[in-house]
Amino acid sequence: MASEYHSSGEYIKHHLQNLTYGQHVDGSWGFAHGAAEAKAMGFWAINVDSMLFSIGLGILFLFLFRLAARKATVGVPTGLQNFVEWVIEFIDNSVRGSFSHQNALVAPLALTVFMWVFLMNLMDLIPVDWLPYAATMAGVPHLKAVPSTDPNVTFGMSLSIFFLVLYYSVKMKGAGGFFSELAFQPFPKFLFPVNLLLEGVGLIAKPISLALRLFGNMYAGEMIFILIALMFGGSWILALFGGALQWAWAVFHILIITLQAFIFMTLTIVYLDMAHAEHH
Amino acid sequence: MNFNATLIGQSITFILFVWFCMKFVWPPIMNALETRKKQIADGLAAGDRGKHELELAAKKAADKLREAKAQAAEVIAQADKRAAQIIEEAKTTAKEEGDRQLAAAQANIAQEANRARESLRDQVAALAVAGAEKILRREVNAQTHADLLGQLKAEL
């Protein structure tokens, strides 16, 4: 399919472009064609593909789990309930291991983070050309099937978690307590501007690193899939080699997507635990 | 990296998903898990209790059996003793009864003999008188010798 593009650069750019809906420079509303147009739309534009896929996957997750929850019996669990209970016990153990306070929000939050991120990452295993090609057939110019390769998605989650961290920090320690935690350590009190700078950077780094880690891993993985897919445009030997590489990278990627979902969840729990803790 | 309103949309979606999960997914499943855990623990405890009770019952049964055996042995011993006693008593009673009956029979015999002797004496006297009468009828007057005959009769 790469042969349909004028250059491999164009192919890569096309695959990395979200389907952005917004107001064009000339004032009309519509989908952006290319990265420059999407950028020109400014902040008040929306990546339709990211939204649709992420919401769809989230609803899939909640639908399956809600189904199991409604039919949850105390007796011998079967099928779906077995799987759901396995996931929930895994999350519950993780939360018990890392979170040492009482908060009914944390475990469901961790479950949502894990399953949602996992499903969004899982889209990466669908061969890179299938969905964009189908979308092009249907007349949609761009399509990025993996929501977690869109920084808007990862930052959307990490910023929400960051606000939760701020909320619980203030709720648990009081505004003064939270401020003193930021200002009066690690150095003595009279150096509080230095402390504030250090701790402030540390605080801000949490959501940014959380989002960038997931985004970076998924983006890089997607990029490698795209580069491998470029081989299919070459000779049949190259295509065969590409097929083998794609298979190998996909197998390795199963590990990465699970690990990234787990890391995102664990860090969420740890950050919230730190927000609840009285002292570092 | 191109930030746009997707960021806000994602945050809202995320918050809604977490809310839904917290409200409708997590509690029922967790509830089922906890209840099952409790049921299993209860079942195991009940099993332990049952086993313990079985042990106790077996011990009690063994005690009862031993007690019963001891009682039975005692009863048998008592019965043996009683039997021997009864036999002894019966022997004594029989002996006494025998003695009594023997004495009564002897008394009876003596009485009968006495009576027979009395009647025999009367008969002999009458026979003697009759004999004497026959002898004397010819030569002796009965009235004359009545005194003599009376004396004779008394002597017999």
Interface residues (C-beta under 8 A of the other chain):
Chain A: N18 T20 G22 A35 A38 K39 M41 G42 F43 W44 A45 I46 N47 S50 M51 S54 I55 G58 F61 L62 F65 R66 A68 A69 R70 A72 T73 V74 G75 P77 V84 E85 I88 E89 D92 A104 L105 A107 P108 L109 L111 T112 W116 D150 P151 N152 V153 F155 G156 M157 L159 S160
Chain B: M1 N2 F3 N4 A5 T6 L7 I8 G9 Q10 S11 T13 F14 I15 F17 V18 F20 C21 M22 F24 V25 W26 P28 I29 M30 N31 A32 L33 T35 R36 Q39
